[in-house]
Amino acid sequence: MIGTAARFTESRIYAGLGDLPHFNPDDDHEPLHPAVTALRAEVEAADGVLICTPEYAGGLPGSFKNVLDWTVGGGEIYGKPVSWINASSVAAPTGGADAHESLRKVLTYAGARIVEDACARIPIPRHTVSDGAIVDPDLRGRIAMAVSRLVEAAKA
């Protein structure tokens, strides 16, 4: 999630995926599970949302779809600038295209403002990663460009 200010950009990584209960629309009412309340508060506070998820079995991983499902009912993502980067392996059969289409469908339904020119599929070969960081300058530049486009949309 990205927050912007006049002179800087701050990013926060959502780390509560494992704490969320399984989505059940019958449970989407007050009092909400504390993990759902925390997720919705983070989305509400963000000026923009950047998603990076792998593709699994031709779509979104179930645990990540669960996150998205909990964001629909609260409306916090409605109108918010959102983009995604899929940093899939070059060996992935679709390069993340099916995950992108799943994201597009859910986020459109939720009323998010998809920032098209900030969405990117950037295959990351294993040899370009060292100690969890992408070391290839071209790949880092492509990621930075996508992030900067989302930040600009959030500032607008």
C-alpha positions as CSV (number, residue, x, y, z in Angstrom):
1,M,0.0,0.0,0.0
2,I,1.3,3.4,-0.9
3,G,0.9,6.7,1.0
4,T,2.0,9.9,-0.6
5,A,2.9,13.3,0.7
6,A,4.2,16.4,-1.0
7,R,7.8,15.4,-0.9
8,F,8.0,11.6,-0.3
9,T,6.4,8.3,-0.8
10,E,6.0,5.7,1.9
11,S,5.2,2.1,1.3
12,R,3.9,-0.5,3.6
13,I,3.7,-4.2,3.1
14,Y,0.5,-5.9,4.2
15,A,1.6,-8.9,6.4
16,G,-1.7,-10.0,7.8
17,L,-2.7,-12.5,5.2
18,G,-2.3,-15.5,7.5
19,D,-4.4,-13.8,10.2
20,L,-7.5,-13.3,8.1
21,P,-10.4,-15.7,8.6
22,H,-11.9,-17.5,5.6
23,F,-14.3,-15.1,3.9
24,N,-17.9,-15.7,4.5
25,P,-20.4,-13.0,3.5
26,D,-22.6,-13.9,6.4
27,D,-19.7,-12.8,8.7
28,D,-19.2,-9.4,6.9
29,H,-20.8,-7.3,9.6
30,E,-19.9,-5.6,12.9
31,P,-18.2,-6.8,15.0
32,L,-15.6,-7.8,12.4
33,H,-12.7,-10.1,13.1
34,P,-9.8,-7.9,14.2
35,A,-7.7,-9.0,11.2
36,V,-10.4,-7.8,8.9
37,T,-10.7,-4.5,10.7
38,A,-6.9,-4.0,10.4
39,L,-6.9,-4.9,6.7
40,R,-9.7,-2.5,5.9
41,A,-8.0,0.3,7.9
42,E,-4.7,-0.2,6.0
43,V,-6.6,0.0,2.6
44,E,-8.5,3.0,3.8
45,A,-5.3,4.8,4.8
46,A,-3.5,4.1,1.6
47,D,-3.4,6.6,-1.2
48,G,-2.9,3.7,-3.7
49,V,-2.5,0.0,-3.6
50,L,0.2,-2.0,-5.4
51,I,-0.5,-5.7,-5.7
52,C,2.1,-8.4,-6.4
53,T,0.8,-11.9,-6.4
54,P,1.9,-15.1,-8.1
55,E,-0.3,-17.0,-10.4
56,Y,-1.4,-20.4,-9.0
57,A,-3.3,-23.1,-10.9
58,G,-4.3,-20.6,-13.6
59,G,-5.5,-17.8,-11.3
60,L,-5.0,-16.1,-8.0
61,P,-3.9,-18.1,-5.0
62,G,-6.9,-18.8,-2.8
63,S,-5.4,-17.1,0.2
64,F,-4.9,-13.9,-1.8
65,K,-8.4,-14.1,-3.2
66,N,-9.5,-14.2,0.4
67,V,-7.8,-10.8,1.1
68,L,-9.6,-9.3,-1.9
69,D,-12.9,-10.7,-0.9
70,W,-12.6,-9.0,2.5
71,T,-11.9,-5.7,0.8
72,V,-15.1,-5.7,-1.3
73,G,-17.7,-5.4,1.4
74,G,-16.1,-2.5,3.3
75,G,-15.8,-0.3,0.2
76,E,-12.4,1.0,1.2
77,I,-10.9,0.2,-2.2
78,Y,-13.7,1.9,-4.1
79,G,-12.2,4.7,-6.3
80,K,-8.7,4.0,-5.0
81,P,-5.8,3.9,-7.5
82,V,-4.6,0.3,-7.8
83,S,-2.0,-1.5,-10.0
84,W,-0.2,-4.8,-10.0
85,I,3.2,-6.2,-10.9
86,N,3.5,-9.9,-11.5
87,A,7.1,-10.9,-11.1
88,S,6.6,-14.4,-12.3
89,S,9.3,-16.8,-13.3
90,V,10.1,-16.9,-17.0
91,A,9.1,-20.6,-16.8
92,A,5.5,-19.7,-15.8
93,P,3.2,-20.9,-18.7
94,T,1.2,-17.7,-18.9
95,G,3.6,-15.2,-17.3
96,G,0.9,-14.3,-14.8
97,A,-1.7,-13.3,-17.4
98,D,-4.5,-15.4,-15.8
99,A,-3.7,-13.9,-12.4
100,H,-3.9,-10.4,-14.0
101,E,-7.3,-11.1,-15.5
102,S,-8.6,-12.5,-12.1
103,L,-7.3,-9.3,-10.4
104,R,-8.9,-7.1,-13.0
105,K,-12.3,-8.8,-12.6
106,V,-12.3,-8.6,-8.8
107,L,-10.9,-5.0,-8.6
108,T,-13.3,-3.8,-11.3
109,Y,-16.2,-5.3,-9.4
110,A,-15.0,-3.6,-6.2
111,G,-14.8,-0.2,-8.0
112,A,-11.1,0.2,-7.7
113,R,-9.5,2.7,-10.2
114,I,-7.1,0.5,-12.1
115,V,-4.0,2.4,-13.3
116,E,-3.4,0.6,-16.5
117,D,0.1,2.0,-17.3
118,A,1.3,1.0,-13.8
119,C,0.3,-2.6,-14.3
120,A,3.1,-4.8,-15.5
121,R,4.2,-8.4,-16.1
122,I,8.0,-8.5,-15.4
123,P,9.5,-12.0,-15.6
124,I,12.3,-12.3,-13.0
125,P,14.8,-15.0,-13.8
126,R,16.4,-16.6,-10.7
127,H,19.9,-15.4,-11.5
128,T,18.7,-11.8,-11.2
129,V,17.8,-12.2,-7.5
130,S,20.3,-12.2,-4.7
131,D,19.4,-12.3,-1.0
132,G,15.8,-11.6,-1.9
133,A,16.6,-8.5,-3.9
134,I,16.5,-8.0,-7.6
135,V,20.0,-7.0,-8.7
136,D,19.4,-6.5,-12.5
137,P,19.3,-2.8,-13.1
138,D,16.9,-3.1,-16.1
139,L,14.4,-5.1,-14.1
140,R,14.7,-2.7,-11.2
141,G,14.1,0.2,-13.5
142,R,11.0,-1.5,-15.0
143,I,9.6,-2.0,-11.5
144,A,10.4,1.5,-10.4
145,M,8.6,2.9,-13.5
146,A,5.5,1.0,-12.7
147,V,5.6,2.1,-9.0
148,S,6.2,5.7,-10.0
149,R,3.2,5.7,-12.3
150,L,1.0,4.5,-9.5
151,V,2.4,7.1,-7.2
152,E,1.6,9.8,-9.8
153,A,-1.9,8.5,-10.1
154,A,-2.3,8.6,-6.3
155,K,-1.1,12.2,-6.2
156,A,-3.5,13.3,-8.9
